């Protein structure tokens, strides 16, 4: 190799390294560049996620633009599939996800208790305390859980603004709502089960309310997308326990889809993420997690993916501050802590499902 060529390559390497370093947020430790360099050598990060690929797309693009030496291998699954796949791969000792990112907060935390690496993110101080568990599992979003309805078929004056109002509406028009109310199938959807349990904890009359809502028969589904599609088409008229982030994104281009934020209480979900102890690309995993939690990553989630930010310093109103101004004390964030695990105990889970089925006439 000629001296001229060697100097040129060294200059290029320095330029790339300097570019990556300049992209890091202020306040990051001085030696963070070592993580960037090691991640670049790894070359990729493998994500197991319940966030659909379309919604995650802008975040992936932003990450790969900030760190061009690291590619994202993104695996989009439902919550039950993710849990079962990850468990199986860990037991077999084979290749698996470097990072888990799941909307099913309880099953994600259960995985984290056994498989998460401890990592103190430089973004830690920017997050609410309830969103971090032992510096292993991190809440990454702030997503209200809403009602959706068909704007063509439900008059504005009938739109419920509380769980009690939802039950009264359906009870007052049983023929109209017969088999026209949709929600998650809590036996097939980990997210659906978790949200139902959180409803039960928030509302002492939950099962009574559920039985009223289900009087005409529930149309249960395993995905948010299916529920939104059926409400939009008129096959169903109303849905509850829907992720507001997905509903808001769809409503921008779907004039038939209406959204109501319950004012008695509004559960707030935070997608839980952790780095696997056995991550093959552990440095790239740290880079990804920090980017998701960073101001840049959270700006993308809030303003390009329509997923509300867990921070309060991003542009616009799609963050904790914006949601607080809109809903105030009605907001009930679901904490990332051991309380999530209570109903995952086999007997408790089966007993709960049995009680839910009885109330929902399923």
C-alpha positions in Angstrom: 0.0 0.0 0.0 1.4 3.4 -0.9 2.0 6.0 1.7 -0.4 8.4 0.0 -3.2 5.7 0.0 -2.5 4.8 3.6 -2.8 8.5 4.7 -6.0 8.8 2.7 -7.6 5.8 4.5 -6.5 7.1 7.9 -8.0 10.5 7.1 -11.3 8.9 6.0 -11.5 6.8 9.2 -10.9 9.9 11.3 -13.6 11.8 9.4 -16.1 8.9 9.9 -15.3 8.7 13.6 -15.5 12.5 14.1 -18.9 12.5 12.2 -20.3 9.8 14.4 -19.1 11.5 17.5 -20.6 14.9 16.5 -23.9 13.1 16.1 -24.0 12.1 19.8 -26.2 14.2 22.1 -24.7 16.5 24.6 -24.0 15.1 28.0 -23.0 11.6 26.8 -19.9 10.2 28.5 -16.5 10.9 26.8 -15.9 7.2 26.2 -19.2 6.6 24.5 -17.4 6.7 21.2 -16.0 3.3 22.1 -19.6 1.9 22.0 -20.1 3.6 18.6 -16.9 2.1 17.2 -17.6 -1.4 18.6 -21.2 -1.2 17.2 -19.8 -0.3 13.8 -17.6 -3.4 13.9 -20.6 -5.5 14.8 -22.4 -4.0 11.8 -26.0 -4.7 12.8 -28.6 -4.9 15.6 -31.4 -7.4 15.7 -34.7 -6.1 17.1 -37.7 -8.2 18.2 -40.6 -5.9 18.3 -44.4 -5.6 18.4 -44.3 -2.1 16.9 -45.3 -2.6 13.3 -42.6 -2.1 10.7 -44.4 0.9 9.0 -44.6 2.8 12.3 -41.0 2.0 13.2 -39.8 2.9 9.7 -38.9 6.5 10.4 -37.0 5.6 13.6 -35.0 2.9 11.8 -34.1 5.4 9.0 -33.1 8.0 11.6 -30.9 5.5 13.4 -29.2 4.2 10.3 -28.6 7.8 9.1 -27.0 8.7 12.5 -24.9 5.5 12.6 -24.4 4.4 9.0 -22.1 1.6 9.9 -24.9 -0.2 11.8 -27.9 -1.8 10.0 -31.2 -2.6 11.7 -32.6 -6.1 11.3 -36.2 -5.6 12.4 -38.6 -8.4 13.2 -42.2 -7.3 13.6 -44.4 -9.8 15.6 -47.5 -9.9 17.8 -46.8 -10.0 21.5 -47.5 -13.7 22.0 -45.3 -14.7 19.1 -42.5 -12.5 20.3 -42.6 -14.0 23.8 -42.7 -17.6 22.6 -40.0 -17.2 20.0 -37.6 -15.4 22.3 -38.1 -17.9 25.1 -37.5 -20.8 22.7 -34.4 -19.3 21.2 -32.9 -18.5 24.6 -33.6 -22.1 25.8 -31.9 -23.5 22.7 -28.9 -21.2 23.1 -29.1 -20.1 19.4 -29.2 -16.7 17.8 -32.0 -14.4 19.0 -32.9 -10.7 19.3 -30.3 -8.3 20.6 -33.2 -6.0 21.8 -36.8 -6.7 22.8 -39.3 -3.9 22.3 -42.8 -4.8 23.2 -46.2 -3.2 23.9 -47.1 -6.2 26.1 -45.5 -4.6 29.1 -46.1 -7.5 31.5 -44.6 -10.3 29.3 -41.7 -8.0 28.3 -40.9 -7.4 32.0 -41.2 -11.2 32.6 -38.6 -11.7 29.9 -36.4 -8.9 31.3 -36.3 -10.5 34.8 -34.6 -13.5 33.3 -32.8 -12.3 30.2 -32.1 -8.5 30.4 -28.6 -7.1 30.6 -28.1 -4.2 33.1 -27.4 -1.0 31.2 -27.4 2.5 32.5 -28.5 4.6 29.5 -27.1 8.2 29.3 -30.8 9.1 28.7 -31.8 7.8 32.1 -32.3 11.2 33.8 -34.7 12.3 31.0 -37.2 9.5 31.8 -39.9 9.3 34.5 -38.8 7.1 37.4 -41.8 4.8 36.9 -40.6 4.0 33.4 -37.3 2.3 34.4 -36.9 -1.0 36.1 -33.5 -1.8 37.7 -31.7 -0.1 34.8 -32.6 -3.2 32.8 -36.1 -2.5 31.3 -37.1 0.8 30.0 -40.4 2.4 29.1 -40.0 4.1 25.8 -43.4 5.7 24.9 -46.4 7.4 26.5 -49.5 6.0 24.7 -53.1 6.6 26.0 -55.5 3.8 25.5 -58.7 5.0 23.8 -62.1 4.2 22.3 -62.6 4.2 18.6 -65.9 4.5 16.8 -67.5 4.8 13.3 -68.1 8.5 12.7 -70.7 7.8 10.0 -72.8 5.5 12.1 -72.5 6.8 15.7 -73.8 10.4 16.2 -71.4 12.8 17.9 -73.9 13.2 20.8 -73.7 9.4 21.5 -69.9 9.1 21.6 -68.9 7.9 25.1 -66.3 9.8 27.1 -65.9 7.3 30.0 -66.1 3.5 30.5 -69.5 3.9 32.3 -70.8 6.0 29.4 -69.6 3.2 27.0 -71.6 0.6 29.0 -74.7 2.9 29.1 -74.6 3.6 25.4 -74.5 -0.1 24.5 -77.2 -1.0 27.1 -79.5 1.7 25.7 -79.3 0.4 22.1 -78.8 -3.4 22.4 -80.0 -4.2 18.9 -77.8 -1.6 17.2 -74.7 -2.8 19.0 -75.3 -6.6 18.9 -72.0 -8.2 18.0 -70.8 -4.7 16.9 -68.4 -4.0 19.8 -64.8 -5.0 19.4 -61.8 -5.4 21.7 -58.8 -7.7 22.2 -59.1 -11.4 22.6 -57.3 -11.6 25.9 -56.4 -15.2 25.4 -54.6 -14.6 22.1 -53.2 -11.2 22.7 -50.6 -10.5 25.5 -51.3 -6.8 25.1 -55.1 -7.4 25.4 -54.6 -9.4 28.6 -52.4 -6.8 30.1 -54.7 -3.9 29.4 -57.7 -5.8 30.7 -55.9 -6.5 34.0 -54.9 -2.8 34.2 -58.6 -1.9 33.7 -59.5 -4.3 36.5 -57.0 -2.6 38.8 -58.2 0.9 37.9 -61.9 0.3 38.1 -63.5 -1.6 41.1 -66.6 -2.2 39.0 -64.6 -3.4 36.0 -66.3 -6.8 35.5 -69.8 -5.3 36.0 -68.9 -2.7 33.3 -67.6 -5.3 31.0 -70.7 -7.4 31.3 -72.8 -4.4 30.3 -70.5 -3.6 27.4 -70.6 -7.2 26.3 -74.4 -7.7 26.5 -74.8 -7.9 22.8 -71.7 -10.0 22.3 -68.1 -8.9 21.7 -66.2 -9.3 18.5 -62.8 -10.0 19.8 -59.6 -9.7 17.8 -55.8 -10.3 18.2 -54.6 -7.1 16.5 -55.3 -3.4 16.6 -55.2 -3.1 12.8 -58.1 -5.6 12.4 -60.2 -3.7 15.0 -59.6 -0.4 13.3 -60.4 -1.8 9.9 -63.7 -3.3 11.0 -64.8 -0.2 12.9 -63.9 1.9 9.8 -65.9 -0.3 7.5 -69.0 -0.4 9.8 -68.7 -4.1 10.4 -68.2 -3.1 14.0 -69.3 0.2 15.4 -67.1 0.8 18.4 -63.9 -0.5 20.0 -62.3 -0.2 23.4 -58.8 -0.7 24.7 -57.2 0.5 21.5 -53.7 2.0 21.3 -54.3 5.7 20.7 -51.0 6.0 18.7 -52.2 3.7 16.0 -55.7 5.1 16.0 -54.4 8.7 15.7 -52.2 7.7 12.8 -55.0 6.0 10.9 -57.6 8.7 11.6 -55.4 11.2 9.7 -56.3 9.5 6.5 -59.5 7.7 7.4 -62.5 10.1 7.8 -64.7 7.2 9.1 -62.6 6.6 12.2 -63.3 8.6 15.4 -61.4 8.6 18.6 -62.5 9.2 22.2 -60.3 9.6 25.2 -62.1 8.3 28.4 -62.2 11.0 31.0 -62.8 8.7 34.0 -59.4 7.2 33.6 -57.1 6.7 30.6 -54.6 4.0 30.8 -51.2 4.9 29.4 -49.0 2.2 27.9 -45.2 2.5 27.6 -43.5 0.0 25.2 -40.9 -1.8 27.2 -37.4 -2.4 25.8 -34.4 -4.2 27.1 -31.0 -5.5 25.9 -30.5 -9.3 26.0 -27.7 -10.5 28.3 -26.8 -12.9 25.4 -26.9 -10.2 22.7 -24.5 -11.0 19.9 -24.4 -7.3 19.0 -24.4 -5.8 22.4 -22.8 -2.5 21.6 -25.2 -1.9 18.7 -28.0 -2.8 21.0 -26.9 -0.1 23.5 -26.7 2.4 20.6 -30.2 1.5 19.5 -31.8 1.7 22.9 -30.1 5.1 23.6 -31.3 6.4 20.2 -34.9 5.3 20.9 -34.8 7.2 24.2 -32.9 10.2 22.9 -34.4 13.6 22.0 -33.8 12.8 18.4 -35.4 9.4 18.5 -38.3 10.5 20.6 -38.9 13.4 18.2 -39.2 10.9 15.3 -41.6 8.7 17.3 -43.8 11.6 18.2 -43.8 13.6 15.0 -43.2 11.0 12.3 -44.6 7.8 13.7 -47.4 9.3 15.7 -46.3 7.5 18.9 -46.3 9.9 21.9 -43.0 10.6 23.5 -42.1 9.6 27.1 -40.0 12.8 27.3 -41.3 16.3 27.9 -38.7 18.2 25.8 -39.6 17.2 22.3 -41.1 19.4 19.5 -44.9 19.7 19.5 -47.5 18.4 21.9 -47.3 14.6 21.3 -45.4 13.9 24.6 -46.1 13.7 28.3 -46.7 17.4 28.7 -49.1 17.5 25.7 -51.1 14.5 27.0 -51.2 16.0 30.5 -52.6 19.3 29.2 -55.3 17.3 27.3 -56.2 14.7 29.9 -54.8 15.8 33.3 -55.5 13.6 36.2 -57.4 11.0 34.1 -54.0 9.7 32.9 -52.9 6.5 34.6 -49.5 5.4 33.4 -48.8 1.7 33.8 -45.5 1.5 35.7 -42.6 -0.6 34.6 -42.3 -2.7 37.8 -43.0 -6.0 39.4 -46.7 -5.3 39.7 -47.0 -6.2 36.0 -46.0 -9.8 36.9 -48.8 -10.5 39.4 -51.4 -11.9 36.9 -48.8 -13.8 34.8 -48.7 -16.5 37.6 -50.5 -19.4 35.9 -53.3 -19.9 38.4 -54.0 -16.2 38.7 -54.0 -15.8 34.9 -56.3 -18.8 34.3 -58.7 -17.6 37.1 -58.7 -14.1 35.6 -59.4 -15.3 32.1 -62.3 -17.5 33.4 -63.8 -14.5 35.2 -63.4 -12.3 32.1 -65.0 -14.9 29.9 -68.0 -15.1 32.3 -68.4 -11.3 32.3 -67.9 -11.1 28.5 -70.2 -14.1 27.9 -67.4 -15.8 26.0 
